[in-house]
């Protein structure tokens, strides 16, 4: 819990006193930083929900996405932006990588980026992009210290996946499946566990993102009360090769973290990678009959996995 008493801030929000909330922050940027070595869960948190923001330092999600877009009424967005900035500045410790999901660039997103450049979250998530040119525009606007994440939710972006990582600051793609289906003219009823079209969408998204070296985050399962349904999707996606899932509740985070944590076989792979890589002090990469080609990024990933999950 960040604030023991939220009442003073609640009163400012009730009066829509944006200036007073801004004054509380006093121009400070995000204080606490954490980069998980292995991302399993990305929890969506509404930027206007004070009691949710107040738990930023307690969340178990590997990524927390502070949302300014869907679910936040237009009249609430300016205040939500300031509240996000305030709570990021007040948080002393955190166990999540922080991402702010802005509005589309042509619907307030540019102005939100300009403000967030002074807050310096870990990343800014840009929605409704359609092309590499849209990504380049966002990168030009975002401070170089901040990573860029992309919502893949238009048919144009899905078709152009291979071209969207225009520079290394683009580090994650999120599958916005409902908006994507609407963009494609496909019915939302196909979001079923054994639907072949869904399997194709998931497989193509995963393969393209992984080829680019970008983290693929699978779609948010909207029925947060259906924990069995959510678990089944996680199990399917793990078999496909995913290890990160969008979440909208702490219960979903708990399930995703459990399912996507590496098993003993994966940990043994990581131990072998680290052992062989570190056996040669000058090693920059090697080919192994069982492991395949191992370079420094694979070594760092394996080492990070062991640091987080080994006893």
C-alpha positions in Angstrom: 0.0 0.0 0.0 1.4 3.4 -1.0 -0.8 5.8 0.9 -2.3 4.8 4.3 -5.1 7.3 3.7 -6.6 7.9 0.3 -9.3 10.3 1.4 -7.4 13.6 0.7 -6.7 12.4 -2.9 -10.2 11.2 -3.3 -11.5 14.6 -2.4 -9.3 16.2 -5.1 -10.5 13.7 -7.6 -14.1 14.4 -6.7 -13.5 18.1 -7.3 -11.5 17.3 -10.5 -8.7 19.4 -9.1 -6.0 18.3 -11.6 -3.7 21.2 -10.6 -3.7 20.0 -6.9 -3.0 16.4 -7.9 -0.1 17.6 -10.1 1.2 19.7 -7.2 1.4 16.6 -5.0 3.8 15.0 -7.5 6.0 18.1 -7.6 7.5 17.2 -10.9 9.0 14.0 -9.7 9.4 11.0 -12.1 8.9 7.3 -11.4 11.0 6.2 -8.4 10.9 2.4 -8.1 12.3 0.2 -10.9 12.2 -3.5 -11.6 12.8 -5.5 -14.7 11.6 -9.1 -14.4 14.0 -11.6 -16.0 11.0 -13.7 -17.2 7.6 -12.2 -18.0 4.6 -14.4 -17.3 1.8 -11.9 -16.5 0.8 -8.5 -17.7 -1.9 -7.0 -15.5 -4.2 -4.2 -16.8 -4.9 -1.6 -14.2 -7.2 1.4 -14.8 -5.5 4.7 -14.3 -8.5 6.3 -12.6 -9.0 3.6 -9.9 -7.3 5.0 -6.8 -7.6 1.9 -4.7 -6.0 -0.2 -7.5 -3.2 2.3 -8.0 -2.6 2.3 -4.3 -1.6 -1.4 -4.5 1.2 -0.9 -7.1 3.8 -2.0 -4.6 1.9 -5.2 -3.7 1.2 -6.6 -7.2 2.6 -10.0 -8.2 2.3 -9.3 -11.9 5.6 -9.1 -13.9 4.2 -6.2 -15.9 1.6 -3.8 -14.8 -0.2 -1.9 -17.6 -1.6 1.4 -16.3 -4.5 2.0 -18.7 -5.6 5.4 -20.1 -7.5 4.0 -23.0 -10.5 1.6 -23.0 -12.5 1.7 -19.8 -11.5 5.3 -18.9 -14.1 7.8 -19.8 -12.9 10.8 -21.9 -13.7 13.2 -19.0 -11.5 11.1 -16.6 -8.5 10.7 -18.8 -6.6 13.9 -17.8 -7.0 13.1 -14.1 -6.1 9.5 -14.7 -2.8 10.6 -16.4 -1.9 12.7 -13.3 -2.9 10.0 -10.9 -0.6 7.5 -12.7 2.3 9.9 -12.5 1.6 10.6 -8.8 1.6 7.0 -7.8 4.6 6.1 -9.8 6.5 9.0 -8.1 5.3 7.8 -4.6 6.0 4.1 -5.0 9.2 3.2 -3.0 9.3 -0.5 -4.1 7.8 -2.4 -6.9 7.8 -6.0 -8.3 6.5 -5.1 -11.7 7.7 -3.5 -14.9 5.5 -0.4 -15.4 3.8 0.3 -18.7 1.4 3.2 -19.5 -1.2 2.4 -22.2 -2.0 5.7 -23.9 -4.8 6.6 -26.2 -4.2 6.5 -30.0 -1.7 9.1 -31.2 -4.3 11.1 -33.0 -6.8 11.1 -30.1 -4.7 12.5 -27.2 -1.8 10.0 -27.3 0.8 12.5 -28.5 0.0 14.9 -25.6 0.0 12.0 -23.2 3.5 10.9 -24.4 4.8 14.5 -23.9 3.6 14.4 -20.3 4.9 10.9 -19.6 8.3 11.8 -20.9 8.7 13.7 -17.7 7.4 10.8 -15.6 9.6 8.1 -17.3 7.7 4.9 -16.9 9.5 1.8 -18.0 7.5 1.7 -21.3 4.6 3.3 -23.1 2.1 1.1 -24.9 0.8 2.5 -28.1 -2.6 1.3 -29.4 -4.3 1.2 -32.8 -1.0 1.3 -34.8 -1.2 0.2 -38.4 2.2 0.4 -39.9 5.9 0.8 -39.3 5.4 4.5 -40.0 3.1 4.7 -37.0 5.7 3.1 -34.9 8.4 5.4 -36.1 6.2 8.4 -35.2 5.7 7.1 -31.7 9.4 6.4 -31.3 10.2 10.0 -32.4 7.8 11.3 -29.6 8.9 9.0 -26.8 11.9 9.8 -24.6 14.9 7.6 -25.4 14.9 6.3 -21.8 11.4 4.8 -22.3 10.7 1.5 -24.1 7.8 1.2 -26.6 5.2 -1.6 -26.5 2.6 -2.0 -29.2 -1.0 -3.2 -29.2 -1.6 -5.4 -32.2 -5.4 -4.9 -32.8 -5.8 -3.8 -36.4 -5.7 -6.0 -39.5 -3.0 -3.7 -40.9 -0.7 -4.2 -37.9 -1.3 -8.0 -37.9 -0.4 -8.2 -41.6 2.7 -6.0 -41.1 4.0 -7.7 -37.9 7.4 -8.4 -39.5 8.1 -4.7 -40.1 7.0 -3.2 -36.8 10.2 -3.5 -34.7 11.8 -0.6 -36.4 14.4 -0.2 -33.6 15.4 -2.1 -30.4 13.3 0.1 -28.1 10.2 -1.8 -29.4 10.3 -4.7 -26.9 6.7 -6.1 -26.6 3.6 -6.8 -28.7 0.2 -7.4 -27.0 -2.5 -9.3 -28.9 -5.8 -7.3 -28.8 -7.8 -10.1 -30.1 -11.4 -8.6 -29.9 -10.4 -5.4 -31.7 -8.4 -7.4 -34.2 -11.3 -9.7 -35.0 -13.6 -6.6 -35.5 -11.0 -5.1 -37.8 -10.9 -8.3 -39.8 -14.7 -8.5 -39.9 -14.6 -11.8 -38.0 -17.1 -12.7 -35.3 -16.0 -12.6 -31.6 -17.7 -16.0 -31.1 -14.6 -17.7 -32.6 -12.7 -17.0 -29.4 -13.0 -20.6 -28.4 -10.3 -22.9 -27.1 -10.4 -25.3 -30.0 -11.2 -22.9 -32.9 -8.6 -23.3 -35.7 -8.7 -19.7 -36.7 -7.8 -18.7 -33.2 -5.0 -21.2 -33.2 -3.7 -19.6 -36.5 -3.9 -16.1 -35.1 -2.1 -17.1 -31.9 0.6 -19.1 -33.8 1.3 -16.3 -36.4 1.5 -13.6 -33.7 3.9 -15.8 -31.6 6.1 -16.7 -34.5 6.4 -13.2 -35.9 7.1 -11.6 -32.6 9.6 -14.2 -31.6 11.4 -13.9 -34.9 11.9 -10.2 -34.2 13.1 -10.8 -30.7 9.9 -9.1 -29.3 8.0 -10.4 -26.3 4.6 -11.7 -27.4 1.9 -11.2 -24.8 -1.3 -13.2 -25.4 -4.8 -11.7 -25.3 -6.8 -10.7 -22.2 -9.5 -13.2 -21.2 -12.4 -11.0 -20.4 -14.4 -13.3 -18.1 -12.4 -12.8 -15.0 -14.8 -15.0 -13.0 -14.1 -18.0 -15.2 -10.8 -19.1 -13.7 -11.0 -22.5 -15.3 -11.5 -21.0 -18.8 -8.5 -18.7 -18.2 -6.3 -21.6 -17.0 -7.2 -23.7 -20.1 -6.2 -20.8 -22.4 -2.9 -20.5 -20.5 -2.2 -24.2 -20.8 -2.9 -24.2 -24.5 -0.7 -21.1 -25.1 2.2 -22.6 -23.0 2.1 -25.7 -25.3 2.2 -23.4 -28.3 5.3 -21.6 -26.9 4.0 -18.5 -25.1 5.1 -17.5 -21.7 3.2 -14.3 -21.1 -0.5 -13.6 -20.8 -2.6 -10.4 -20.4 -4.6 -10.4 -17.2 -7.3 -8.3 -15.6 -7.4 -9.6 -12.1 -5.0 -10.8 -9.3 -6.5 -14.3 -9.6 -5.6 -14.4 -13.3 -2.1 -13.2 -12.4 -1.7 -16.0 -9.9 -2.7 -18.6 -12.5 -0.5 -17.2 -15.2 2.5 -16.9 -13.0 2.1 -20.6 -11.9 1.5 -22.0 -15.4 4.1 -20.0 -17.2 6.9 -20.5 -14.7 9.5 -22.8 -16.2 9.3 -26.5 -15.3 12.3 -28.6 -14.3 13.1 -29.5 -17.9 13.4 -25.8 -18.8 15.5 -25.1 -15.7 17.8 -27.9 -16.6 18.2 -26.4 -20.1 19.1 -23.0 -18.5 21.6 -24.6 -16.2 23.3 -26.3 -19.2 23.4 -23.1 -21.2 24.9 -21.1 -18.4 27.5 -23.9 -17.6 28.7 -24.1 -21.1 28.7 -20.4 -21.8 30.6 -19.6 -18.6 33.2 -22.4 -19.1 34.8 -20.2 -21.8 35.6 -16.7 -20.5 35.8 -15.3 -24.0 32.7 -16.9 -25.3 30.3 -14.9 -27.4 28.3 -17.9 -28.8 28.6 -21.6 -29.6 26.7 -24.4 -31.3 25.8 -27.4 -29.3 24.4 -30.7 -30.6 21.5 -30.7 -28.0 21.1 -27.0 -27.3 21.5 -25.6 -30.8 23.1 -22.2 -31.3 23.5 -20.3 -28.1 24.6 -16.6 -28.1 24.8 -14.0 -25.4 21.1 -13.0 -25.3 20.1 -16.6 -24.9 22.7 -17.0 -22.1 21.4 -13.9 -20.3 17.9 -15.2 -20.6 18.9 -18.5 -19.2 20.9 -16.9 -16.4 18.0 -14.6 -15.5 15.6 -17.6 -15.4 17.9 -19.4 -13.0 18.3 -16.3 -10.8 14.5 -16.0 -10.5 13.4 -19.6 -10.3 16.2 -21.7 -8.9 16.1 -22.5 -5.2 
